[in-house]
Amino acid sequence: MVLHGLKRQVDSERFKIISINRDIHDRSKQNEKNINVGLFDYPIREKSLKLIADPDHVIEVLDTGARKCKEIAGETMEEVRY
């Protein structure tokens, strides 16, 4: 039951991150139209655009983190139970 709840939480967080990245991308596009001073030419913008362009990679990273968390949580629960 705990793992099922953790999976739902990870899925929820994954959705939030993808939504935030899309929102950042959309706002960046709008800002490019409004501001022509090169304000958004920083590496963080490039990084966010790469993440937006490759949501499968973002999901893979989140899944890897979730697996590691489950493993650590399982070990911790074993310690606490006995």
Buried (B, 14 or more C-beta within 10 A) or exposed (E): EEEEEBEEEBEEEBEEBBEEBEEBBEEBEEEBEEEEEEEBEEEEBEEBBEBBEEBEEBBEEBEEEBEEEBEEEEEEEEEEEE
